[in-house]
Amino acid sequence: MRSVTFSANKQYGPFYYDEFDTEIKARNFVLAFPLSGVRFIRQAAVSSAGKQRWMIVQTYKGDAETIPVMFCCF
């Protein structure tokens, strides 16, 4: 489990979103699970061999918010 800080201050319809990076190296399959609040996390289109980029979508605006996220690599 890791804590990540992000700002979900971009809006699309009723949802707020933004992206964050982790230093998890790219693998065949990585799942991320938010451990608090109502959120959807998915891998973003832009990732590299050294970092994974993730997008968080949620139902409320959040600025400089830190949340726990569990990453599972396969």
PDB file of N, CA, C and O in Angstrom:
ATOM      1  N   MET A   1       0.841  -1.185   0.000  1.00  0.00           N
ATOM      2  CA  MET A   1       0.000   0.000   0.000  1.00  0.00           C
ATOM      3  C   MET A   1       0.889   1.252   0.000  1.00  0.00           C
ATOM      4  O   MET A   1       1.923   1.299   0.666  1.00  0.00           O
ATOM      5  N   ARG A   2       0.466   2.242  -0.750  1.00  0.00           N
ATOM      6  CA  ARG A   2       1.192   3.506  -0.791  1.00  0.00           C
ATOM      7  C   ARG A   2       0.210   4.649  -0.655  1.00  0.00           C
ATOM      8  O   ARG A   2      -0.954   4.532  -1.037  1.00  0.00           O
ATOM      9  N   SER A   3       0.682   5.745  -0.112  1.00  0.00           N
ATOM     10  CA  SER A   3      -0.135   6.958  -0.063  1.00  0.00           C
ATOM     11  C   SER A   3       0.272   7.853  -1.219  1.00  0.00           C
ATOM     12  O   SER A   3       1.461   8.081  -1.446  1.00  0.00           O
ATOM     13  N   VAL A   4      -0.710   8.359  -1.947  1.00  0.00           N
ATOM     14  CA  VAL A   4      -0.435   9.233  -3.084  1.00  0.00           C
ATOM     15  C   VAL A   4      -1.140  10.559  -2.875  1.00  0.00           C
ATOM     16  O   VAL A   4      -2.219  10.624  -2.286  1.00  0.00           O
ATOM     17  N   THR A   5      -0.515  11.608  -3.364  1.00  0.00           N
ATOM     18  CA  THR A   5      -1.105  12.949  -3.269  1.00  0.00           C
ATOM     19  C   THR A   5      -1.462  13.413  -4.671  1.00  0.00           C
ATOM     20  O   THR A   5      -0.650  13.312  -5.591  1.00  0.00           O
ATOM     21  N   PHE A   6      -2.664  13.916  -4.829  1.00  0.00           N
ATOM     22  CA  PHE A   6      -3.123  14.369  -6.134  1.00  0.00           C
ATOM     23  C   PHE A   6      -4.155  15.471  -5.918  1.00  0.00           C
ATOM     24  O   PHE A   6      -4.621  15.689  -4.800  1.00  0.00           O
ATOM     25  N   SER A   7      -4.500  16.153  -6.986  1.00  0.00           N
ATOM     26  CA  SER A   7      -5.548  17.177  -6.954  1.00  0.00           C
ATOM     27  C   SER A   7      -6.560  16.865  -8.045  1.00  0.00           C
ATOM     28  O   SER A   7      -6.267  17.014  -9.232  1.00  0.00           O
ATOM     29  N   ALA A   8      -7.740  16.434  -7.647  1.00  0.00           N
ATOM     30  CA  ALA A   8      -8.800  16.148  -8.617  1.00  0.00           C
ATOM     31  C   ALA A   8      -9.556  17.440  -8.887  1.00  0.00           C
ATOM     32  O   ALA A   8     -10.673  17.636  -8.407  1.00  0.00           O
ATOM     33  N   ASN A   9      -8.929  18.317  -9.665  1.00  0.00           N
ATOM     34  CA  ASN A   9      -9.526  19.630  -9.893  1.00  0.00           C
ATOM     35  C   ASN A   9      -9.894  19.875 -11.353  1.00  0.00           C
ATOM     36  O   ASN A   9     -10.257  20.989 -11.731  1.00  0.00           O
ATOM     37  N   LYS A  10      -9.798  18.818 -12.175  1.00  0.00           N
ATOM     38  CA  LYS A  10     -10.278  18.928 -13.550  1.00  0.00           C
ATOM     39  C   LYS A  10     -11.674  18.316 -13.596  1.00  0.00           C
ATOM     40  O   LYS A  10     -11.914  17.263 -13.004  1.00  0.00           O
ATOM     41  N   GLN A  11     -12.590  18.974 -14.296  1.00  0.00           N
ATOM     42  CA  GLN A  11     -13.974  18.514 -14.278  1.00  0.00           C
ATOM     43  C   GLN A  11     -14.422  18.033 -15.645  1.00  0.00           C
ATOM     44  O   GLN A  11     -14.111  18.640 -16.670  1.00  0.00           O
ATOM     45  N   TYR A  12     -15.168  16.914 -15.640  1.00  0.00           N
ATOM     46  CA  TYR A  12     -15.784  16.382 -16.852  1.00  0.00           C
ATOM     47  C   TYR A  12     -17.202  15.998 -16.474  1.00  0.00           C
ATOM     48  O   TYR A  12     -17.416  14.976 -15.823  1.00  0.00           O
ATOM     49  N   GLY A  13     -18.175  16.810 -16.878  1.00  0.00           N
ATOM     50  CA  GLY A  13     -19.554  16.580 -16.457  1.00  0.00           C
ATOM     51  C   GLY A  13     -19.640  16.670 -14.945  1.00  0.00           C
ATOM     52  O   GLY A  13     -19.158  17.642 -14.363  1.00  0.00           O
ATOM     53  N   PRO A  14     -20.242  15.682 -14.292  1.00  0.00           N
ATOM     54  CA  PRO A  14     -20.366  15.725 -12.830  1.00  0.00           C
ATOM     55  C   PRO A  14     -19.140  15.173 -12.101  1.00  0.00           C
ATOM     56  O   PRO A  14     -19.139  15.109 -10.872  1.00  0.00           O
ATOM     57  N   PHE A  15     -18.096  14.774 -12.834  1.00  0.00           N
ATOM     58  CA  PHE A  15     -16.948  14.115 -12.216  1.00  0.00           C
ATOM     59  C   PHE A  15     -15.722  15.016 -12.205  1.00  0.00           C
ATOM     60  O   PHE A  15     -15.577  15.907 -13.041  1.00  0.00           O
ATOM     61  N   TYR A  16     -14.842  14.763 -11.237  1.00  0.00           N
ATOM     62  CA  TYR A  16     -13.563  15.455 -11.130  1.00  0.00           C
ATOM     63  C   TYR A  16     -12.450  14.417 -11.293  1.00  0.00           C
ATOM     64  O   TYR A  16     -12.600  13.265 -10.884  1.00  0.00           O
ATOM     65  N   TYR A  17     -11.331  14.835 -11.895  1.00  0.00           N
ATOM     66  CA  TYR A  17     -10.283  13.864 -12.167  1.00  0.00           C
ATOM     67  C   TYR A  17      -8.923  14.558 -12.235  1.00  0.00           C
ATOM     68  O   TYR A  17      -8.832  15.779 -12.361  1.00  0.00           O
ATOM     69  N   ASP A  18      -7.883  13.751 -12.149  1.00  0.00           N
ATOM     70  CA  ASP A  18      -6.518  14.171 -12.440  1.00  0.00           C
ATOM     71  C   ASP A  18      -5.641  12.930 -12.429  1.00  0.00           C
ATOM     72  O   ASP A  18      -6.125  11.826 -12.179  1.00  0.00           O
ATOM     73  N   GLU A  19      -4.359  13.105 -12.699  1.00  0.00           N
ATOM     74  CA  GLU A  19      -3.450  11.983 -12.807  1.00  0.00           C
ATOM     75  C   GLU A  19      -2.308  12.123 -11.817  1.00  0.00           C
ATOM     76  O   GLU A  19      -1.995  13.218 -11.351  1.00  0.00           O
ATOM     77  N   PHE A  20      -1.688  10.980 -11.505  1.00  0.00           N
ATOM     78  CA  PHE A  20      -0.505  10.983 -10.659  1.00  0.00           C
ATOM     79  C   PHE A  20       0.417   9.864 -11.121  1.00  0.00           C
ATOM     80  O   PHE A  20      -0.024   8.916 -11.771  1.00  0.00           O
ATOM     81  N   ASP A  21       1.705   9.978 -10.782  1.00  0.00           N
ATOM     82  CA  ASP A  21       2.706   8.985 -11.156  1.00  0.00           C
ATOM     83  C   ASP A  21       3.127   8.180  -9.942  1.00  0.00           C
ATOM     84  O   ASP A  21       3.116   8.681  -8.818  1.00  0.00           O
ATOM     85  N   THR A  22       3.498   6.932 -10.174  1.00  0.00           N
ATOM     86  CA  THR A  22       4.163   6.125  -9.158  1.00  0.00           C
ATOM     87  C   THR A  22       5.446   5.585  -9.755  1.00  0.00           C
ATOM     88  O   THR A  22       5.633   5.588 -10.972  1.00  0.00           O
ATOM     89  N   GLU A  23       6.323   5.125  -8.887  1.00  0.00           N
ATOM     90  CA  GLU A  23       7.604   4.588  -9.359  1.00  0.00           C
ATOM     91  C   GLU A  23       7.538   3.073  -9.514  1.00  0.00           C
ATOM     92  O   GLU A  23       8.565   2.396  -9.464  1.00  0.00           O
ATOM     93  N   ILE A  24       6.352   2.549  -9.699  1.00  0.00           N
ATOM     94  CA  ILE A  24       6.198   1.132  -9.984  1.00  0.00           C
ATOM     95  C   ILE A  24       6.581   0.916 -11.440  1.00  0.00           C
ATOM     96  O   ILE A  24       6.021   1.553 -12.333  1.00  0.00           O
ATOM     97  N   LYS A  25       7.532   0.020 -11.684  1.00  0.00           N
ATOM     98  CA  LYS A  25       7.950  -0.216 -13.054  1.00  0.00           C
ATOM     99  C   LYS A  25       6.847  -0.928 -13.819  1.00  0.00           C
ATOM    100  O   LYS A  25       6.103  -1.731 -13.256  1.00  0.00           O
ATOM    101  N   ALA A  26       6.752  -0.629 -15.093  1.00  0.00           N
ATOM    102  CA  ALA A  26       5.703  -1.198 -15.931  1.00  0.00           C
ATOM    103  C   ALA A  26       5.804  -2.719 -15.928  1.00  0.00           C
ATOM    104  O   ALA A  26       6.884  -3.279 -16.111  1.00  0.00           O
ATOM    105  N   ARG A  27       4.683  -3.371 -15.721  1.00  0.00           N
ATOM    106  CA  ARG A  27       4.609  -4.824 -15.736  1.00  0.00           C
ATOM    107  C   ARG A  27       3.466  -5.229 -16.651  1.00  0.00           C
ATOM    108  O   ARG A  27       2.779  -4.384 -17.225  1.00  0.00           O
ATOM    109  N   ASN A  28       3.278  -6.512 -16.775  1.00  0.00           N
ATOM    110  CA  ASN A  28       2.227  -6.990 -17.665  1.00  0.00           C
ATOM    111  C   ASN A  28       0.850  -6.513 -17.235  1.00  0.00           C
ATOM    112  O   ASN A  28       0.030  -6.137 -18.072  1.00  0.00           O
ATOM    113  N   PHE A  29       0.596  -6.527 -15.941  1.00  0.00           N
ATOM    114  CA  PHE A  29      -0.745  -6.208 -15.482  1.00  0.00           C
ATOM    115  C   PHE A  29      -0.659  -5.626 -14.086  1.00  0.00           C
ATOM    116  O   PHE A  29      -0.122  -6.272 -13.186  1.00  0.00           O
ATOM    117  N   VAL A  30      -1.169  -4.434 -13.882  1.00  0.00           N
ATOM    118  CA  VAL A  30      -1.143  -3.787 -12.580  1.00  0.00           C
ATOM    119  C   VAL A  30      -2.549  -3.290 -12.264  1.00  0.00           C
ATOM    120  O   VAL A  30      -3.193  -2.640 -13.088  1.00  0.00           O
ATOM    121  N   LEU A  31      -3.013  -3.605 -11.059  1.00  0.00           N
ATOM    122  CA  LEU A  31      -4.302  -3.103 -10.603  1.00  0.00           C
ATOM    123  C   LEU A  31      -4.075  -2.156  -9.440  1.00  0.00           C
ATOM    124  O   LEU A  31      -3.183  -2.376  -8.620  1.00  0.00           O
ATOM    125  N   ALA A  32      -4.876  -1.103  -9.364  1.00  0.00           N
ATOM    126  CA  ALA A  32      -4.800  -0.162  -8.252  1.00  0.00           C
ATOM    127  C   ALA A  32      -6.171  -0.066  -7.593  1.00  0.00           C
ATOM    128  O   ALA A  32      -7.192   0.052  -8.271  1.00  0.00           O
ATOM    129  N   PHE A  33      -6.180  -0.119  -6.271  1.00  0.00           N
ATOM    130  CA  PHE A  33      -7.432  -0.055  -5.528  1.00  0.00           C
ATOM    131  C   PHE A  33      -7.396   1.117  -4.560  1.00  0.00           C
ATOM    132  O   PHE A  33      -6.531   1.157  -3.685  1.00  0.00           O
ATOM    133  N   PRO A  34      -8.306   2.067  -4.692  1.00  0.00           N
ATOM    134  CA  PRO A  34      -8.384   3.136  -3.691  1.00  0.00           C
ATOM    135  C   PRO A  34      -8.948   2.568  -2.395  1.00  0.00           C
ATOM    136  O   PRO A  34      -9.869   1.752  -2.422  1.00  0.00           O
ATOM    137  N   LEU A  35      -8.402   2.992  -1.269  1.00  0.00           N
ATOM    138  CA  LEU A  35      -8.829   2.445   0.014  1.00  0.00           C
ATOM    139  C   LEU A  35      -9.670   3.420   0.824  1.00  0.00           C
ATOM    140  O   LEU A  35      -9.915   3.186   2.007  1.00  0.00           O
ATOM    141  N   SER A  36     -10.113   4.506   0.208  1.00  0.00           N
ATOM    142  CA  SER A  36     -10.986   5.438   0.911  1.00  0.00           C
ATOM    143  C   SER A  36     -11.789   6.244  -0.097  1.00  0.00           C
ATOM    144  O   SER A  36     -11.308   6.545  -1.190  1.00  0.00           O
ATOM    145  N   GLY A  37     -12.994   6.585   0.272  1.00  0.00           N
ATOM    146  CA  GLY A  37     -13.834   7.441  -0.556  1.00  0.00           C
ATOM    147  C   GLY A  37     -14.402   6.731  -1.771  1.00  0.00           C
ATOM    148  O   GLY A  37     -14.188   5.534  -1.964  1.00  0.00           O
ATOM    149  N   VAL A  38     -15.129   7.486  -2.589  1.00  0.00           N
ATOM    150  CA  VAL A  38     -15.744   6.957  -3.804  1.00  0.00           C
ATOM    151  C   VAL A  38     -14.874   7.384  -4.978  1.00  0.00           C
ATOM    152  O   VAL A  38     -14.940   8.525  -5.435  1.00  0.00           O
ATOM    153  N   ARG A  39     -14.053   6.443  -5.462  1.00  0.00           N
ATOM    154  CA  ARG A  39     -13.097   6.788  -6.512  1.00  0.00           C
ATOM    155  C   ARG A  39     -12.976   5.648  -7.503  1.00  0.00           C
ATOM    156  O   ARG A  39     -13.250   4.489  -7.193  1.00  0.00           O
ATOM    157  N   PHE A  40     -12.555   6.012  -8.709  1.00  0.00           N
ATOM    158  CA  PHE A  40     -12.237   5.032  -9.736  1.00  0.00           C
ATOM    159  C   PHE A  40     -10.825   5.325 -10.196  1.00  0.00           C
ATOM    160  O   PHE A  40     -10.518   6.454 -10.580  1.00  0.00           O
ATOM    161  N   ILE A  41      -9.958   4.319 -10.161  1.00  0.00           N
ATOM    162  CA  ILE A  41      -8.567   4.506 -10.584  1.00  0.00           C
ATOM    163  C   ILE A  41      -8.285   3.584 -11.757  1.00  0.00           C
ATOM    164  O   ILE A  41      -8.607   2.396 -11.725  1.00  0.00           O
ATOM    165  N   ARG A  42      -7.676   4.154 -12.800  1.00  0.00           N
ATOM    166  CA  ARG A  42      -7.275   3.313 -13.926  1.00  0.00           C
ATOM    167  C   ARG A  42      -5.926   3.797 -14.429  1.00  0.00           C
ATOM    168  O   ARG A  42      -5.523   4.935 -14.188  1.00  0.00           O
ATOM    169  N   GLN A  43      -5.239   2.907 -15.135  1.00  0.00           N
ATOM    170  CA  GLN A  43      -3.947   3.273 -15.685  1.00  0.00           C
ATOM    171  C   GLN A  43      -4.146   4.273 -16.810  1.00  0.00           C
ATOM    172  O   GLN A  43      -5.014   4.092 -17.665  1.00  0.00           O
ATOM    173  N   ALA A  44      -3.341   5.330 -16.810  1.00  0.00           N
ATOM    174  CA  ALA A  44      -3.445   6.358 -17.838  1.00  0.00           C
ATOM    175  C   ALA A  44      -2.750   5.883 -19.114  1.00  0.00           C
ATOM    176  O   ALA A  44      -2.018   4.894 -19.111  1.00  0.00           O
ATOM    177  N   ALA A  45      -2.993   6.600 -20.184  1.00  0.00           N
ATOM    178  CA  ALA A  45      -2.444   6.208 -21.485  1.00  0.00           C
ATOM    179  C   ALA A  45      -0.930   6.371 -21.528  1.00  0.00           C
ATOM    180  O   ALA A  45      -0.253   5.629 -22.240  1.00  0.00           O
ATOM    181  N   VAL A  46      -0.391   7.320 -20.785  1.00  0.00           N
ATOM    182  CA  VAL A  46       1.039   7.617 -20.842  1.00  0.00           C
ATOM    183  C   VAL A  46       1.741   6.991 -19.643  1.00  0.00           C
ATOM    184  O   VAL A  46       1.574   7.455 -18.515  1.00  0.00           O
ATOM    185  N   SER A  47       2.517   5.951 -19.876  1.00  0.00           N
ATOM    186  CA  SER A  47       3.349   5.337 -18.858  1.00  0.00           C
ATOM    187  C   SER A  47       4.706   5.044 -19.481  1.00  0.00           C
ATOM    188  O   SER A  47       4.858   5.062 -20.702  1.00  0.00           O
ATOM    189  N   SER A  48       5.688   4.773 -18.628  1.00  0.00           N
ATOM    190  CA  SER A  48       7.023   4.449 -19.123  1.00  0.00           C
ATOM    191  C   SER A  48       7.525   3.207 -18.399  1.00  0.00           C
ATOM    192  O   SER A  48       6.845   2.671 -17.524  1.00  0.00           O
ATOM    193  N   ALA A  49       8.706   2.757 -18.765  1.00  0.00           N
ATOM    194  CA  ALA A  49       9.275   1.588 -18.113  1.00  0.00           C
ATOM    195  C   ALA A  49       9.626   1.878 -16.657  1.00  0.00           C
ATOM    196  O   ALA A  49       9.705   0.959 -15.842  1.00  0.00           O
ATOM    197  N   GLY A  50       9.834   3.139 -16.331  1.00  0.00           N
ATOM    198  CA  GLY A  50      10.223   3.508 -14.975  1.00  0.00           C
ATOM    199  C   GLY A  50       9.090   3.967 -14.099  1.00  0.00           C
ATOM    200  O   GLY A  50       9.182   3.907 -12.873  1.00  0.00           O
ATOM    201  N   LYS A  51       8.012   4.429 -14.720  1.00  0.00           N
ATOM    202  CA  LYS A  51       6.894   4.971 -13.937  1.00  0.00           C
ATOM    203  C   LYS A  51       5.565   4.551 -14.549  1.00  0.00           C
ATOM    204  O   LYS A  51       5.438   4.378 -15.761  1.00  0.00           O
ATOM    205  N   GLN A  52       4.599   4.396 -13.686  1.00  0.00           N
ATOM    206  CA  GLN A  52       3.229   4.175 -14.127  1.00  0.00           C
ATOM    207  C   GLN A  52       2.440   5.443 -13.838  1.00  0.00           C
ATOM    208  O   GLN A  52       2.586   6.048 -12.776  1.00  0.00           O
ATOM    209  N   ARG A  53       1.610   5.838 -14.785  1.00  0.00           N
ATOM    210  CA  ARG A  53       0.745   6.994 -14.552  1.00  0.00           C
ATOM    211  C   ARG A  53      -0.685   6.501 -14.397  1.00  0.00           C
ATOM    212  O   ARG A  53      -1.143   5.629 -15.136  1.00  0.00           O
ATOM    213  N   TRP A  54      -1.377   7.074 -13.424  1.00  0.00           N
ATOM    214  CA  TRP A  54      -2.738   6.661 -13.095  1.00  0.00           C
ATOM    215  C   TRP A  54      -3.681   7.846 -13.118  1.00  0.00           C
ATOM    216  O   TRP A  54      -3.293   8.977 -12.825  1.00  0.00           O
ATOM    217  N   MET A  55      -4.928   7.567 -13.471  1.00  0.00           N
ATOM    218  CA  MET A  55      -5.964   8.597 -13.444  1.00  0.00           C
ATOM    219  C   MET A  55      -6.967   8.262 -12.346  1.00  0.00           C
ATOM    220  O   MET A  55      -7.423   7.124 -12.237  1.00  0.00           O
ATOM    221  N   ILE A  56      -7.304   9.252 -11.543  1.00  0.00           N
ATOM    222  CA  ILE A  56      -8.328   9.097 -10.506  1.00  0.00           C
ATOM    223  C   ILE A  56      -9.549   9.909 -10.920  1.00  0.00           C
ATOM    224  O   ILE A  56      -9.441  11.084 -11.272  1.00  0.00           O
ATOM    225  N   VAL A  57     -10.698   9.270 -10.873  1.00  0.00           N
ATOM    226  CA  VAL A  57     -11.976   9.939 -11.139  1.00  0.00           C
ATOM    227  C   VAL A  57     -12.821   9.815  -9.885  1.00  0.00           C
ATOM    228  O   VAL A  57     -12.929   8.731  -9.312  1.00  0.00           O
ATOM    229  N   GLN A  58     -13.410  10.895  -9.465  1.00  0.00           N
ATOM    230  CA  GLN A  58     -14.232  10.856  -8.262  1.00  0.00           C
ATOM    231  C   GLN A  58     -15.411  11.810  -8.393  1.00  0.00           C
ATOM    232  O   GLN A  58     -15.510  12.587  -9.342  1.00  0.00           O
ATOM    233  N   THR A  59     -16.294  11.724  -7.414  1.00  0.00           N
ATOM    234  CA  THR A  59     -17.552  12.468  -7.481  1.00  0.00           C
ATOM    235  C   THR A  59     -17.474  13.828  -6.803  1.00  0.00           C
ATOM    236  O   THR A  59     -18.478  14.536  -6.727  1.00  0.00           O
ATOM    237  N   TYR A  60     -16.289  14.208  -6.306  1.00  0.00           N
ATOM    238  CA  TYR A  60     -16.155  15.489  -5.628  1.00  0.00           C
ATOM    239  C   TYR A  60     -14.776  16.071  -5.910  1.00  0.00           C
ATOM    240  O   TYR A  60     -13.832  15.346  -6.222  1.00  0.00           O
ATOM    241  N   LYS A  61     -14.680  17.368  -5.795  1.00  0.00           N
ATOM    242  CA  LYS A  61     -13.419  18.049  -6.051  1.00  0.00           C
ATOM    243  C   LYS A  61     -12.485  17.868  -4.855  1.00  0.00           C
ATOM    244  O   LYS A  61     -12.912  17.971  -3.705  1.00  0.00           O
ATOM    245  N   GLY A  62     -11.231  17.602  -5.130  1.00  0.00           N
ATOM    246  CA  GLY A  62     -10.250  17.449  -4.064  1.00  0.00           C
ATOM    247  C   GLY A  62      -8.940  18.093  -4.458  1.00  0.00           C
ATOM    248  O   GLY A  62      -8.416  17.808  -5.535  1.00  0.00           O
ATOM    249  N   ASP A  63      -8.398  18.950  -3.621  1.00  0.00           N
ATOM    250  CA  ASP A  63      -7.141  19.641  -3.895  1.00  0.00           C
ATOM    251  C   ASP A  63      -6.061  19.168  -2.933  1.00  0.00           C
ATOM    252  O   ASP A  63      -6.266  19.168  -1.719  1.00  0.00           O
ATOM    253  N   ALA A  64      -4.908  18.762  -3.471  1.00  0.00           N
ATOM    254  CA  ALA A  64      -3.764  18.312  -2.673  1.00  0.00           C
ATOM    255  C   ALA A  64      -4.218  17.294  -1.634  1.00  0.00           C
ATOM    256  O   ALA A  64      -3.934  17.433  -0.444  1.00  0.00           O
ATOM    257  N   GLU A  65      -4.913  16.291  -2.090  1.00  0.00           N
ATOM    258  CA  GLU A  65      -5.477  15.280  -1.204  1.00  0.00           C
ATOM    259  C   GLU A  65      -4.573  14.051  -1.196  1.00  0.00           C
ATOM    260  O   GLU A  65      -4.097  13.623  -2.247  1.00  0.00           O
ATOM    261  N   THR A  66      -4.337  13.489  -0.027  1.00  0.00           N
ATOM    262  CA  THR A  66      -3.517  12.283   0.103  1.00  0.00           C
ATOM    263  C   THR A  66      -4.414  11.106   0.447  1.00  0.00           C
ATOM    264  O   THR A  66      -5.168  11.152   1.420  1.00  0.00           O
ATOM    265  N   ILE A  67      -4.329  10.054  -0.351  1.00  0.00           N
ATOM    266  CA  ILE A  67      -5.149   8.868  -0.106  1.00  0.00           C
ATOM    267  C   ILE A  67      -4.289   7.609  -0.171  1.00  0.00           C
ATOM    268  O   ILE A  67      -3.276   7.591  -0.869  1.00  0.00           O
ATOM    269  N   PRO A  68      -4.682   6.548   0.552  1.00  0.00           N
ATOM    270  CA  PRO A  68      -3.981   5.293   0.449  1.00  0.00           C
ATOM    271  C   PRO A  68      -4.454   4.510  -0.768  1.00  0.00           C
ATOM    272  O   PRO A  68      -5.653   4.418  -1.029  1.00  0.00           O
ATOM    273  N   VAL A  69      -3.512   3.950  -1.503  1.00  0.00           N
ATOM    274  CA  VAL A  69      -3.824   3.154  -2.694  1.00  0.00           C
ATOM    275  C   VAL A  69      -3.036   1.854  -2.617  1.00  0.00           C
ATOM    276  O   VAL A  69      -1.847   1.864  -2.298  1.00  0.00           O
ATOM    277  N   MET A  70      -3.690   0.739  -2.907  1.00  0.00           N
ATOM    278  CA  MET A  70      -3.011  -0.543  -2.946  1.00  0.00           C
ATOM    279  C   MET A  70      -2.768  -0.929  -4.397  1.00  0.00           C
ATOM    280  O   MET A  70      -3.695  -0.924  -5.207  1.00  0.00           O
ATOM    281  N   PHE A  71      -1.520  -1.263  -4.730  1.00  0.00           N
ATOM    282  CA  PHE A  71      -1.149  -1.686  -6.079  1.00  0.00           C
ATOM    283  C   PHE A  71      -0.855  -3.189  -6.086  1.00  0.00           C
ATOM    284  O   PHE A  71      -0.103  -3.683  -5.245  1.00  0.00           O
ATOM    285  N   CYS A  72      -1.439  -3.898  -7.019  1.00  0.00           N
ATOM    286  CA  CYS A  72      -1.199  -5.323  -7.160  1.00  0.00           C
ATOM    287  C   CYS A  72      -0.613  -5.585  -8.539  1.00  0.00           C
ATOM    288  O   CYS A  72      -1.235  -5.257  -9.550  1.00  0.00           O
ATOM    289  N   CYS A  73       0.580  -6.174  -8.588  1.00  0.00           N
ATOM    290  CA  CYS A  73       1.268  -6.421  -9.853  1.00  0.00           C
ATOM    291  C   CYS A  73       1.225  -7.912 -10.170  1.00  0.00           C
ATOM    292  O   CYS A  73       1.400  -8.748  -9.283  1.00  0.00           O
ATOM    293  N   PHE A  74       0.993  -8.236 -11.430  1.00  0.00           N
ATOM    294  CA  PHE A  74       0.936  -9.626 -11.865  1.00  0.00           C
ATOM    295  C   PHE A  74       1.976  -9.844 -12.968  1.00  0.00           C
ATOM    296  O   PHE A  74       2.103 -10.953 -13.486  1.00  0.00           O
TER     297      PHE A  74
END
